[in-house]
Amino acid sequence: MIARIFRKDPRRAYIAYKYFLDMKDNLKEVHRVLKKDRHYVIVVGNNRIQKLKNNYELLRRCKESEFVLSECKKLGLI
């Protein structure tokens, strides 16, 4: 997806790539230091770069980082 964005807009592709790379590093570190049975909450706006939906990509990276995803309602956050 980033490569497709790059063909149309290299600057935006770099911004998206850097964002997801930084978030991957953040998720990895938070997962490492977060105490067992604790929650990590991320609020992400529904944003698109070309047709790339950042919220879905971020969810995918959370799953890759071994986080157990919960719905906000289940946590009583909304």
C-alpha positions as CSV (number, residue, x, y, z in Angstrom):
1,M,0.0,0.0,0.0
2,I,2.8,2.4,0.9
3,A,4.5,1.7,-2.5
4,R,1.2,2.6,-4.3
5,I,1.0,5.8,-2.4
6,F,4.7,6.5,-3.2
7,R,4.0,6.4,-6.9
8,K,1.4,9.2,-6.5
9,D,2.9,11.2,-3.7
10,P,6.4,10.3,-2.3
11,R,6.2,12.8,0.5
12,R,2.9,11.4,1.9
13,A,4.2,7.8,1.5
14,Y,7.2,8.7,3.6
15,I,5.0,10.3,6.3
16,A,2.7,7.2,6.4
17,Y,5.7,4.8,6.4
18,K,7.4,6.7,9.3
19,Y,4.1,6.9,11.3
20,F,3.6,3.2,11.1
21,L,7.2,2.4,11.8
22,D,7.2,4.6,14.9
23,M,3.9,3.1,16.1
24,K,5.3,-0.4,15.6
25,D,8.3,0.5,17.8
26,N,6.0,2.1,20.3
27,L,3.7,-0.9,20.5
28,K,6.6,-3.3,20.9
29,E,8.1,-1.2,23.8
30,V,4.7,-0.7,25.5
31,H,4.0,-4.4,25.3
32,R,7.4,-5.2,26.8
33,V,6.9,-2.9,29.8
34,L,3.2,-3.0,30.4
35,K,2.3,-4.9,33.6
36,K,0.2,-8.1,33.2
37,D,-3.6,-7.5,33.1
38,R,-3.2,-3.8,32.4
39,H,-4.6,-1.8,29.5
40,Y,-3.0,0.4,26.9
41,V,-5.4,2.8,25.3
42,I,-4.7,4.5,21.9
43,V,-7.1,7.0,20.4
44,V,-6.8,7.2,16.7
45,G,-8.8,9.4,14.4
46,N,-10.3,7.8,11.3
47,N,-7.9,9.2,8.7
48,R,-6.9,8.2,5.2
49,I,-3.8,8.7,3.1
50,Q,-4.9,8.1,-0.4
51,K,-6.9,4.9,0.3
52,L,-4.9,3.7,3.2
53,K,-7.0,3.8,6.4
54,N,-4.7,4.4,9.3
55,N,-7.0,3.1,12.0
56,Y,-7.2,-0.4,10.3
57,E,-3.4,-0.5,9.7
58,L,-2.8,0.4,13.3
59,L,-5.1,-2.3,14.5
60,R,-3.2,-4.8,12.4
61,R,0.1,-3.7,14.0
62,C,-1.4,-4.0,17.5
63,K,-2.3,-7.6,16.7
64,E,1.2,-8.2,15.3
65,S,2.6,-6.9,18.7
66,E,0.7,-9.6,20.6
67,F,-1.7,-7.2,22.2
68,V,-5.2,-8.5,23.1
69,L,-7.6,-6.1,21.6
70,S,-10.8,-5.2,23.4
71,E,-13.6,-3.0,22.5
72,C,-13.9,0.3,24.3
73,K,-17.4,-0.6,25.5
74,K,-16.2,-3.8,27.1
75,L,-13.6,-1.7,29.0
76,G,-16.3,0.8,30.1
77,L,-14.5,3.6,28.3
78,I,-17.6,4.8,26.4
